[in-house]
Structure formats: structure tokens, C-alpha cells
Amino acid sequence: MADHKFDYDLLIIGAGPGGYIAAIRAAQLGLKTACVESRETLGGTCLNVGCIPSKALLHGSELFEEASGHMAKWGIKASKVELDLDVMMAEKTKAVGELTGGIEFLFKKNKVDWLKGHAKFTSANTVDVGGKAVTAKDIVIATGSSVTPLPGVEVDNDKGLIVDSTGALSLPKVPKKMVVIGGGVIGLELGSVWNRLGSDVIVVEFLDQLLPGLDGDIRKEAAKIFKKQGMELKLGAKVTGATVKGKKVTLTVEPSTGGKAETIEADCVLVSIGRRPNTEGLGLDAIGLDLNKRGQIEIEHDFRTKVDGVWAVGDVVPGPMLAHKAEDEGIAVAEFIAGLTGIVNHAVIPNVVYTMPEFAGVGLTEEEAREKGEIKVGKFPMMANSRAKTNREPDGFVKIIADAETDKVLGAWMVASVAGTMVAEVAIAMEFGATSEDIAYTCHAHPTHAEATKEAAMAVTGKPIHI
């Protein structure tokens, strides 16, 4: 039961992966819990206009590509394959509805109150929701993030000409030519969707490589793969302006280091240069909670802010903006508030790019590991993996990075059709302090893609079998 001085033991602002998970876990631990959410559905950006709908379109577009020609190599001939984009979008919407509805069911099951509206602090223990004061002993900020705007390129999702990631999930037709501004995870995932569905895609990236923050070998491999798939890459380039005329957008593009500008005309432009924390309108000034230089809320190891009784998790705090990171933090903060010890190992947070093939990694990149000391690296190509070869999925590799002295696994990076699933094995191994030898001497089922991880671990000590 809640303290008689407060309406709730715990109030959570935001029902995304960090917020709704925290709410459910807190309720399971016996706290009287409420969650404030302004959307019409629960799940935040991830379930509504992020992780889930994008994966639905990735899957649908991959099926279309398979039917349009890739199946022919297996003797499966499909003539006159047609795309019904409306049906694909409807299936995406159905998947989103099923999952967001599932969270609403879990709220009811666990007796979590959903307070619909925007929350604004009036004191450390009180927020205003639609003109009504709601009090709680503890309050968790889990408001997530939103797309970062690009000066000179104004997004208008309704027109469908210059869109952000939300707009790119609901285009009414396949654009003949699309420019993706930003070579990060979201831009490449959505760009690959429309590329498979028939759009000519150009990616403009400010840096000289794609996928900033990932391992160097991954970044090099990504460029090769996306070029092979027909996407044009303009690296080391920046967009300085956009002009809309009729149904066309003309972009001004110039080298990142300065130089002669060029123009590119497109039917659709996707702005995907990153995300920023959602902190506006929360009334943080009313409780004396400042932001750091990146607009984030600084926290202690247990997710406490400097204001007593106020906590924060997910995209509004430092660290990678990943749904699964927010989920783990949501569980942990609820457990801390309930008097238990929450655990999140931020050194073991997997990172996945859900293109085809997938790119995944966990732990240190090779570059980061070398800066810290002597290392050993084992690498195994997917073209030598029996399952990948049989499936005609030759692109990619698995790389294991280990400490030169102790053999402890420091990180792993991989490119494969199921890399996002494969990386979990290494994450578990790292969580338990495994060595590369531990992975190498663990029996892996044959034939599976995961055998490439075993072989990469064997390669750390120079004894792979199949290369």
C-alpha cells in the first residue's frame, strides 16, 4: 500500500521500454504504481514508431526480395511478383497493435494505473497531469528520445517528401529515388527497406565510414555489403540545405571538410542523424534538476538523480540509446526503489543493426580494446560456415577479441543473417567472465551459424578448423 502522504509509491513518466518495464516490475514487488503516458497506446517510440514497425517492414521487404528473384536459385519460380504496399503496411500496423495492446493487458494484470497525459514536475514528489496534481514517494523519468532535427532541412511527414524515421515507416508509395541523410543504424535499416522495395537509395554520411561507434571491421564490411545491394554511398559529405518544389526535393551536398557543393534531386528524403533526450516540458527547473552538455540527466549507479526521490533511466540518461538497455535499467531501478539491488552491466550491452545481413556486437571494439592493452583477435568468415554456405549467405564474419594475458573475452563483432541472435551467446559468456577457450571448447550444434562463433574463438589461439 502507498504511504498515506502520497497517491502512489512510484510514479513513472513515460511508457516506453524503460518506463513500462519499470512499472510492471515495481508492481510485482508490491509497490502501488502509476505510469504517465501521453500517447494513445503504450510502448513508447520503440513499439509504436521504432523497433517494432521497422522490423515488420524489414521482414516484409526481405520476403518481397526473396520472391522477386532470390528464390529462383533454389528452383522456386514466381512470375509477376507484385508489391501491395498497403497490405504490408497493414500487417505492420497489426503487429504494433498486438504488442502495444499486450502491454496494456500487463498493466491491468499487475494493477498499474495508466495516467493519460503529459507530466510536469511541480515539486520533487508531485507532477501535474492534465491539470491534476499526482503525488508519489518516488518518481522515475523514462521519457525516451526523439529525432534530432537537421538545420536547413525541415521535416514534414504529412507531405512525405522530407521525413524522419516515423514518416519513413508510413510512406504511401515506394519513392523512385530516396536520399538518406545519416549512415547510422536507423538510416541504414529504413534505407534498406525501401531499397529492397524498389527505390534508388543514396546514403549521405558526414563521417568517412558508416555506423559510427561500431567496430572498424564492421564499418568497412557494411560499406561493401550495402554497395553490393545497390545503395549509393556518399561518405564524408554533409547536406547544407533542401528545397521542395512540387513533388521533388533538391538537396545541397558538399564535402564535410569543405569544397565544391553539388545538388541531388530526390522523391523522398529521410533525415536520420541521431536522437536527442526528451526532457522539454518536464518542469525540471522546478525541482532544480539540470542537464549535462548533451541534454541528458546525470545519474548515480543506482539511477538516482541529484534530487532526492527522482530517478531516471533509458534514453534520457548517458549511454547507448537502445531499447534493451532501457529495459534492463527499468527492472533495476524498480528493484532499487523496492529496497533490493538492481543489476545492469553496462559493459555488456549488445548492439544490433537489423539489415540483411545483420550486424551485431557486444563489449569493446577492437580499436577500444587495443587502447587498453595487449589483445588477441580471432576471426572466421561466414563463407566457411557450413550453414551459411548451404543457405547461400556468404557475407560476413565473426570476430572475437580477448585479453592477451588472461584470454578473457573483451568483445565480439559479427555479420551474418542471424547475427542479432548469435551475439547473445557471447554476451552471456562475457557476463560470466568467460575466456575464448571456454567458447572454443563448448560444443555447438552442426550445422548452425553459431559454429562461426566457436571457430572465431578457436582462431584467437590460432587453431580454427575450417580455414
KESEVEX-560760 format. One record per residue (C-alpha): residue number from 1; residue in three letters; y, x, z. Coordinates in Angstrom, 2 decimals. Each point is the difference from the previous one (the first is absolute). Layout:
! KESEVEX-560760
   n res       v       u       w
 NUM ALA       Y       X       Z
...
***
This chain:
! KESEVEX-560760
   n res       v       u       w
   1 MET    0.00    0.00    0.00
   2 ALA    3.53    1.15   -0.70
   3 ASP    2.32    1.21    2.74
   4 HIS    1.92   -3.09    1.14
   5 LYS    3.27    1.75   -0.86
   6 PHE   -0.96    0.21   -3.70
   7 ASP   -1.24   -2.32   -2.72
   8 TYR   -2.58    2.56   -1.09
   9 ASP   -1.66    3.17    1.16
  10 LEU    0.43    1.45   -3.48
  11 LEU    2.15   -0.94   -2.96
  12 ILE   -0.56    1.70   -3.34
  13 ILE    2.61    0.01   -2.74
  14 GLY   -1.72    0.01   -3.38
  15 ALA   -3.43   -1.23   -1.11
  16 GLY   -0.96    2.80   -2.38
  17 PRO   -3.03    2.28    0.55
  18 GLY    1.56    1.58    3.10
  19 GLY    1.36   -3.21    1.49
  20 TYR   -2.79   -2.50   -0.52
  21 ILE   -2.65    2.51    1.09
  22 ALA    1.98    0.76    3.17
  23 ALA    0.36   -3.72    0.71
  24 ILE   -3.71   -0.72   -0.34
  25 ARG   -1.04    3.02    2.07
  26 ALA    2.51   -0.82    2.73
  27 ALA   -1.27   -3.57    0.20
  28 GLN   -3.58    1.26    0.21
  29 LEU    1.10    2.10    2.98
  30 GLY    1.33   -3.07    1.79
  31 LEU    3.72    0.28   -0.72
  32 LYS    1.94   -3.13   -0.83
  33 THR    1.23    0.97   -3.47
  34 ALA    2.38   -1.21   -2.67
  35 CYS    0.80    1.42   -3.43
  36 VAL    3.28   -0.62   -1.83
  37 GLU   -0.27   -0.13   -3.80
  38 SER    2.52   -1.30   -2.52
  39 ARG   -2.32   -0.23   -3.02
  40 GLU   -1.75   -3.26   -0.79
  41 THR   -3.31    1.85    0.33
  42 LEU   -1.28    2.70    2.33
  43 GLY   -1.10    3.50   -1.01
  44 GLY    3.33    1.63   -0.84
  45 THR    0.68    1.96   -3.16
  46 CYS   -3.57    1.33   -0.18
  47 LEU   -1.81   -3.30   -0.34
  48 ASN    2.74   -1.96   -1.76
  49 VAL    1.64    2.35   -2.49
  50 GLY   -1.63    3.40    0.50
  51 CYS   -3.50    1.34    0.65
  52 ILE   -1.96   -3.17   -0.70
  53 PRO    1.61   -1.49   -3.13
  54 SER    0.29    3.44   -1.59
  55 LYS   -3.72    0.64    0.55
  56 ALA   -0.81   -3.38   -1.52
  57 LEU    1.94    0.93   -3.14
  58 LEU   -1.50    3.49   -0.06
  59 HIS   -3.48   -1.53    0.07
  60 GLY    0.83   -2.63   -2.61
  61 SER    1.59    2.51   -2.36
  62 GLU   -2.98    2.34    0.37
  63 LEU   -2.35   -2.84   -0.96
  64 PHE    2.16   -0.75   -3.05
  65 GLU   -0.11    3.64   -1.07
  66 GLU   -3.76    0.10    0.44
  67 ALA   -0.47   -3.13   -2.09
  68 SER    2.45    1.23   -2.64
  69 GLY   -2.03    3.03   -0.94
  70 HIS   -1.56    2.04    2.79
  71 MET   -3.06   -2.26    0.22
  72 ALA   -0.78    0.70   -3.65
  73 LYS   -1.35    3.48    0.85
  74 TRP   -2.71   -1.80    1.97
  75 GLY   -0.85   -2.26   -2.90
  76 ILE    1.89   -2.96    1.43
  77 LYS    2.10   -1.32   -2.85
  78 ALA    2.74   -2.50    0.74
  79 SER    2.02   -1.11   -2.99
  80 LYS    3.46   -1.53    0.14
  81 VAL    0.62    0.75    3.67
  82 GLU    3.15   -1.84    1.04
  83 LEU    2.21    0.29    3.04
  84 ASP    1.04   -3.17    1.82
  85 LEU    2.64    1.47    2.28
  86 ASP    0.65   -3.33    1.72
  87 VAL   -3.63   -0.21    1.12
  88 MET    0.07    3.60    1.25
  89 MET    3.17   -0.71    1.98
  90 ALA   -1.53   -3.17    1.42
  91 GLU   -3.04    1.94    1.22
  92 LYS    2.33    2.53    1.62
  93 THR    1.89   -2.82    1.74
  94 LYS   -3.27   -1.56    1.16
  95 ALA   -1.13    3.28    1.60
  96 VAL    3.34    0.35    1.80
  97 GLY   -0.20   -3.58    1.28
  98 GLU   -3.52    0.47    1.31
  99 LEU    0.96    3.10    1.97
 100 THR    3.34   -1.20    1.37
 101 GLY   -1.64   -3.27    0.97
 102 GLY   -2.67    2.00    1.77
 103 ILE    2.62    1.63    2.22
 104 GLU    1.46   -3.38    0.88
 105 PHE   -3.51   -1.09    1.02
 106 LEU   -0.38    3.11    2.19
 107 PHE    3.35   -0.72    1.67
 108 LYS   -1.19   -3.48    0.91
 109 LYS   -3.41    1.27    1.10
 110 ASN    1.58    2.58    2.32
 111 LYS    2.83   -2.30    1.16
 112 VAL    2.81    2.10   -1.48
 113 ASP    3.18   -2.03   -0.47
 114 TRP    1.64    0.40   -3.42
 115 LEU    3.78   -0.32    0.38
 116 LYS    1.41   -0.59   -3.48
 117 GLY    3.37    1.59   -0.69
 118 HIS    1.96    3.22    0.38
 119 ALA    0.18    1.79    3.35
 120 LYS    3.14    1.68    1.31
 121 PHE    0.28    1.81    3.31
 122 THR    2.52   -1.31    2.49
 123 SER   -1.45    2.12    2.82
 124 ALA   -2.99    2.28    0.49
 125 ASN   -2.13   -2.98    1.02
 126 THR    1.57   -2.75   -2.09
 127 VAL    0.18   -0.78   -3.70
 128 ASP    1.69   -2.83   -1.81
 129 VAL   -2.28   -1.87   -2.41
 130 GLY    1.77   -2.70   -1.96
 131 GLY    2.56   -0.55    2.73
 132 LYS   -2.59   -0.12    2.77
 133 ALA   -0.28    2.72    2.65
 134 VAL   -3.55    1.30    0.49
 135 THR   -0.82    2.40    2.81
 136 ALA   -2.86    2.44    0.48
 137 LYS   -0.91    2.73    2.44
 138 ASP   -0.71    2.32   -2.94
 139 ILE    1.13   -0.15   -3.63
 140 VAL   -1.52    1.89   -2.95
 141 ILE    2.01    0.62   -3.16
 142 ALA   -2.33   -0.12   -3.01
 143 THR    2.35   -1.05   -2.78
 144 GLY   -1.40    2.29   -2.71
 145 SER    1.93    1.28   -2.98
 146 SER    1.58   -1.10   -3.27
 147 VAL    0.61    1.62   -3.37
 148 THR    2.66    2.70   -0.24
 149 PRO    2.71   -0.95   -2.51
 150 LEU    1.09    2.38   -2.76
 151 PRO    3.78    0.22   -0.52
 152 GLY    0.97   -1.01   -3.50
 153 VAL   -3.22   -1.92   -0.62
 154 GLU    0.32   -3.53    1.37
 155 VAL   -3.24   -1.87    0.62
 156 ASP   -0.25   -3.67   -0.98
 157 ASN   -3.59   -1.14    0.33
 158 ASP    0.77   -3.51   -1.27
 159 LYS    1.02    1.31   -3.43
 160 GLY   -3.02    2.28   -0.23
 161 LEU    1.91    2.80   -1.72
 162 ILE    0.74    2.36    2.88
 163 VAL   -2.49   -0.65    2.79
 164 ASP   -1.24    1.55    3.22
 165 SER   -3.63    0.03    1.13
 166 THR    0.17   -3.69    0.93
 167 GLY    1.25   -0.99   -3.44
 168 ALA   -2.56    2.21   -1.74
 169 LEU   -2.77   -2.03    1.64
 170 SER    1.13   -3.21   -1.69
 171 LEU    1.21    0.81   -3.52
 172 PRO   -0.43   -3.04   -2.25
 173 LYS   -1.24    2.06   -2.94
 174 VAL   -1.09    3.52   -0.83
 175 PRO    3.09    2.03   -0.92
 176 LYS   -0.29    1.89   -3.26
 177 LYS    1.65    3.03    1.58
 178 MET    0.39    0.68    3.72
 179 VAL    1.80    2.82    1.78
 180 VAL   -1.10    0.81    3.53
 181 ILE    2.65    1.82    2.01
 182 GLY   -1.89    2.03    2.59
 183 GLY   -3.34    1.78   -0.24
 184 GLY   -1.24   -0.92    3.46
 185 VAL   -2.93   -2.16    1.07
 186 ILE    1.49   -3.45   -0.65
 187 GLY    1.56    0.90   -3.34
 188 LEU   -3.22    1.51   -1.33
 189 GLU   -2.21   -2.84    1.25
 190 LEU    2.15   -2.72   -1.56
 191 GLY    0.77    2.09   -3.06
 192 SER   -3.73    0.44   -0.59
 193 VAL   -0.52   -3.77    0.28
 194 TRP    2.42   -0.77   -2.80
 195 ASN   -1.17    3.00   -2.03
 196 ARG   -3.54   -1.39   -0.01
 197 LEU    1.25   -3.46   -0.91
 198 GLY    1.72    1.39   -3.10
 199 SER    3.44    1.28    0.95
 200 ASP    1.32    3.39   -1.15
 201 VAL    0.86    1.59    3.35
 202 ILE    2.41    2.87    0.61
 203 VAL    0.22    1.50    3.49
 204 VAL    3.25    1.73    0.97
 205 GLU   -0.36    2.22    3.07
 206 PHE    2.77    2.07    1.61
 207 LEU   -2.40    2.76    1.12
 208 ASP   -2.00    2.23   -2.35
 209 GLN   -3.31   -1.59    1.09
 210 LEU   -1.30   -3.47    0.81
 211 LEU   -1.07   -1.26    3.43
 212 PRO    2.25    1.94    2.37
 213 GLY   -1.61    0.94    3.30
 214 LEU   -3.56    0.14   -1.32
 215 ASP   -2.09    3.11   -0.55
 216 GLY    1.08    2.21   -2.90
 217 ASP   -3.30   -0.31   -1.86
 218 ILE    0.19   -3.78    0.29
 219 ARG    3.50   -0.02   -1.48
 220 LYS   -1.04    2.16   -2.95
 221 GLU   -3.10   -2.08   -0.65
 222 ALA    2.03   -3.23    0.14
 223 ALA    2.28    1.16   -2.81
 224 LYS   -2.99    0.86   -2.21
 225 ILE   -1.73   -3.31    0.66
 226 PHE    2.99   -2.28   -0.53
 227 LYS    0.95    1.81   -3.21
 228 LYS   -3.57   -0.45   -1.23
 229 GLN    0.27   -3.69    0.80
 230 GLY    3.03   -0.27   -2.27
 231 MET    2.89    0.07    2.49
 232 GLU    2.99    2.15   -0.92
 233 LEU    1.32    2.20    2.81
 234 LYS    3.59    1.21    0.25
 235 LEU   -0.08    2.37    2.95
 236 GLY    3.02    1.77    1.46
 237 ALA    2.19   -2.86   -1.22
 238 LYS    2.30   -2.55    1.62
 239 VAL    1.38   -3.38   -1.03
 240 THR    3.77   -0.14    0.37
 241 GLY    0.75   -3.45   -1.34
 242 ALA   -1.34   -3.19   -1.53
 243 THR    1.50   -2.51   -2.42
 244 VAL   -1.46   -3.43   -0.67
 245 LYS    0.68   -1.59   -3.37
 246 GLY   -1.89   -3.10   -0.94
 247 LYS   -3.70    0.56    0.72
 248 LYS    0.24    3.79    0.00
 249 VAL    0.91    2.65    2.57
 250 THR    1.48    3.33   -1.02
 251 LEU   -0.39    2.82    2.49
 252 THR    1.95    3.23    0.15
 253 VAL   -2.30    2.87    0.93
 254 GLU    0.88    3.65    0.55
 255 PRO   -1.76    3.09    1.40
 256 SER   -0.08    0.12    3.81
 257 THR    1.66    3.41   -0.06
 258 GLY    2.72   -1.16   -2.40
 259 GLY    0.20    0.09   -3.75
 260 LYS    0.19   -2.19   -3.06
 261 ALA   -0.62   -3.68    0.60
 262 GLU   -2.13   -2.30   -2.16
 263 THR   -0.44   -3.74   -0.19
 264 ILE   -3.20   -2.03    0.19
 265 GLU   -0.22   -3.65   -1.00
 266 ALA   -2.61   -2.15    1.74
 267 ASP   -1.07   -3.60    0.41
 268 CYS   -0.50    0.48    3.74
 269 VAL    1.00    2.61    2.56
 270 LEU   -1.81    0.41    3.31
 271 VAL    2.04    1.67    2.75
 272 SER   -2.41    1.66    2.40
 273 ILE    1.67    2.94    1.74
 274 GLY   -1.23   -0.65    3.52
 275 ARG    0.44   -2.29    2.97
 276 ARG    2.35   -0.15    2.98
 277 PRO   -0.46   -1.42    3.52
 278 ASN    1.00   -3.62    0.64
 279 THR    2.40    0.25    2.93
 280 GLU    3.06   -1.90   -1.19
 281 GLY    0.76   -3.22    1.83
 282 LEU   -2.14    0.85    3.02
 283 GLY    2.99    0.47    2.28
 284 LEU   -1.13    3.43    1.11
 285 ASP    3.55    0.88    0.97
 286 ALA   -0.12   -2.75    2.63
 287 ILE   -2.70    1.91    1.87
 288 GLY    1.30    3.50   -0.72
 289 LEU   -2.84    0.99   -2.33
 290 ASP    1.14    2.54   -2.58
 291 LEU   -1.70    1.03   -3.25
 292 ASN   -0.75    3.52   -1.16
 293 LYS    1.38    1.50   -3.22
 294 ARG   -2.74   -1.68   -2.04
 295 GLY    0.78   -3.42    1.44
 296 GLN   -3.13    0.02    2.18
 297 ILE   -0.51   -0.89    3.65
 298 GLU   -1.06    3.01    2.04
 299 ILE   -2.90   -0.55    2.39
 300 GLU   -2.08    1.77    2.63
 301 HIS   -3.72    0.68   -0.47
 302 ASP   -0.77   -3.45    1.42
 303 PHE    2.46   -1.74   -2.37
 304 ARG    2.67   -0.57    2.64
 305 THR    3.58    0.17   -1.19
 306 LYS    2.74    1.35    2.25
 307 VAL    0.71   -3.59    1.11
 308 ASP   -2.29   -1.12    2.80
 309 GLY   -2.29   -2.82   -1.09
 310 VAL    0.65    0.51   -3.75
 311 TRP   -2.69    1.56   -2.17
 312 ALA   -0.34    0.65   -3.75
 313 VAL   -2.80    0.59   -2.53
 314 GLY   -0.61    0.24   -3.74
 315 ASP    2.50    0.72   -2.73
 316 VAL    3.03   -0.12    2.33
 317 VAL   -1.17    3.14    1.84
 318 PRO   -0.57    3.56   -1.29
 319 GLY   -3.16    0.70   -1.97
 320 PRO   -1.58   -1.16   -3.26
 321 MET    0.76   -3.57   -1.05
 322 LEU   -3.61   -1.15   -0.21
 323 ALA   -1.48   -3.35    1.02
 324 HIS   -3.03    1.55    1.72
 325 LYS    2.23    2.33    2.02
 326 ALA    1.97   -3.05    1.16
 327 GLU   -3.22   -1.85    0.85
 328 ASP   -1.25    2.80    2.22
 329 GLU    3.40    0.23    1.68
 330 GLY   -0.02   -3.77    0.53
 331 ILE   -3.28    0.18    1.88
 332 ALA    1.15    3.02    2.00
 333 VAL    3.36   -1.43    1.06
 334 ALA   -1.66   -3.23    1.19
 335 GLU   -2.44    2.04    2.06
 336 PHE    2.77    2.14    1.50
 337 ILE    1.97   -3.12    0.95
 338 ALA   -3.12   -1.52    1.57
 339 GLY   -0.40    3.09    2.18
 340 LEU   -2.71    1.69   -2.04
 341 THR    0.17    3.18   -2.07
 342 GLY    0.63   -0.55   -3.70
 343 ILE   -1.22    2.66   -2.40
 344 VAL    1.32    0.91   -3.44
 345 ASN   -0.77    3.40   -1.49
 346 HIS    2.91    0.46   -2.38
 347 ALA   -1.58    3.18   -1.35
 348 VAL   -2.81   -2.08   -1.51
 349 ILE    1.69   -2.74   -2.04
 350 PRO   -1.59   -0.48   -3.44
 351 ASN    2.24   -0.31   -3.05
 352 VAL   -1.21   -1.83   -3.11
 353 VAL    1.42   -0.71   -3.46
 354 TYR   -1.92   -2.97   -1.40
 355 THR    0.21    0.81   -3.68
 356 MET   -3.09    0.61   -2.14
 357 PRO   -1.23    2.52    0.92
 358 GLU    1.19   -0.10    3.59
 359 PHE    1.74    2.91    1.72
 360 ALA   -0.61    0.47    3.71
 361 GLY    0.49    2.50    2.77
 362 VAL    0.02    0.49    3.75
 363 GLY    1.31    2.75    2.24
 364 LEU    1.87    3.05   -1.26
 365 THR    0.66    0.81   -3.63
 366 GLU   -1.13    3.42   -1.14
 367 GLU    3.64    1.12   -0.05
 368 GLU    0.59   -1.18    3.58
 369 ALA   -3.23    1.57    1.21
 370 ARG    0.81    3.40   -1.53
 371 GLU    3.35    0.03    1.79
 372 LYS   -1.83   -0.39    3.32
 373 GLY   -2.57    2.76   -0.47
 374 GLU   -3.10    1.23   -1.81
 375 ILE   -2.10   -2.68   -1.65
 376 LYS   -3.08   -0.50   -2.15
 377 VAL   -0.05   -2.51   -2.84
 378 GLY   -2.97   -1.63   -1.70
 379 LYS    0.41   -2.02   -3.19
 380 PHE   -2.49   -2.01   -2.03
 381 PRO    0.68   -1.79   -3.32
 382 MET   -1.00   -3.63   -0.45
 383 MET   -1.35    0.82   -3.48
 384 ALA   -2.82    1.84    1.80
 385 ASN   -0.76   -2.96    2.27
 386 SER   -3.02   -1.94   -1.23
 387 ARG    1.35   -3.49    0.75
 388 ALA    3.43    0.66   -1.50
 389 LYS   -1.58    1.57   -3.06
 390 THR   -2.40   -2.90   -0.43
 391 ASN    2.83   -2.51    0.35
 392 ARG    2.06    1.98   -2.53
 393 GLU    2.68    0.73    2.62
 394 PRO    0.50    3.75   -0.49
 395 ASP    3.59    0.34    1.23
 396 GLY    0.76    1.48    3.38
 397 PHE   -1.34    2.20    2.76
 398 VAL   -0.48    0.27    3.76
 399 LYS    1.67    2.80    1.94
 400 ILE   -0.75    0.89    3.62
 401 ILE    2.37    2.25    1.96
 402 ALA   -1.32    1.77    3.09
 403 ASP    1.23    2.54    2.52
 404 ALA   -1.18    3.47   -1.04
 405 GLU   -1.10    0.98    3.50
 406 THR   -1.32   -3.19    1.58
 407 ASP   -1.03   -1.89   -3.17
 408 LYS    1.63   -3.12    1.46
 409 VAL    0.99   -2.45   -2.73
 410 LEU    3.80   -0.12   -0.34
 411 GLY    0.28   -2.36   -2.96
 412 ALA   -1.65   -1.42   -3.09
 413 TRP    1.36   -1.18   -3.34
 414 MET   -1.85   -1.81   -2.73
 415 VAL    0.28   -1.76   -3.33
 416 ALA   -2.76   -2.47   -0.88
 417 SER   -0.50   -3.64   -0.89
 418 VAL   -0.80   -0.74    3.66
 419 ALA    2.01    2.75    1.69
 420 GLY    1.67   -2.49    2.35
 421 THR   -3.38   -0.82    1.47
 422 MET   -1.35    3.57   -0.11
 423 VAL    2.88    1.38    2.06
 424 ALA   -1.10   -1.97    3.07
 425 GLU   -2.95    2.34    0.48
 426 VAL    2.26    3.01    0.37
 427 ALA    2.39   -1.90    2.26
 428 ILE   -2.85   -0.77    2.38
 429 ALA   -1.19    3.60   -0.19
 430 MET    3.47    1.29    0.84
 431 GLU    0.36   -2.48    2.86
 432 PHE   -3.07    1.57    1.58
 433 GLY    1.11    3.57   -0.72
 434 ALA   -2.68    0.63   -2.63
 435 THR   -0.43    3.22   -1.96
 436 SER   -0.59    0.19   -3.72
 437 GLU   -3.57    1.01    0.86
 438 ASP   -0.45   -3.28    1.89
 439 ILE    0.78   -1.92   -3.18
 440 ALA   -2.01    2.37   -2.18
 441 TYR   -3.14   -0.45    2.11
 442 THR    0.30   -3.78    0.27
 443 CYS   -2.38   -1.75   -2.38
 444 HIS    1.85   -2.11   -2.58
 445 ALA   -1.72   -2.72   -2.03
 446 HIS   -0.80    0.81   -3.62
 447 PRO    1.43   -0.85   -2.44
 448 THR    3.42   -0.75    1.51
 449 HIS    3.57    1.11   -0.54
 450 ALA    0.00    1.16    3.64
 451 GLU   -2.35    2.84   -0.89
 452 ALA    3.07    1.71   -1.48
 453 THR    1.41    0.18    3.53
 454 LYS   -3.19    1.68    1.22
 455 GLU    0.12    2.48   -2.88
 456 ALA    3.69    0.77    0.61
 457 ALA   -0.88    0.71    3.64
 458 MET   -2.81    2.27   -1.16
 459 ALA    2.47    1.74   -2.30
 460 VAL    2.19    0.93    2.99
 461 THR   -2.60    2.65    0.83
 462 GLY   -0.79    0.73   -3.63
 463 LYS   -3.31   -1.81   -0.33
 464 PRO    0.39   -3.17   -2.11
 465 ILE   -3.16   -0.95   -1.91
 466 HIS    1.15   -1.75   -3.13
 467 ILE    2.71    2.36   -1.27
***
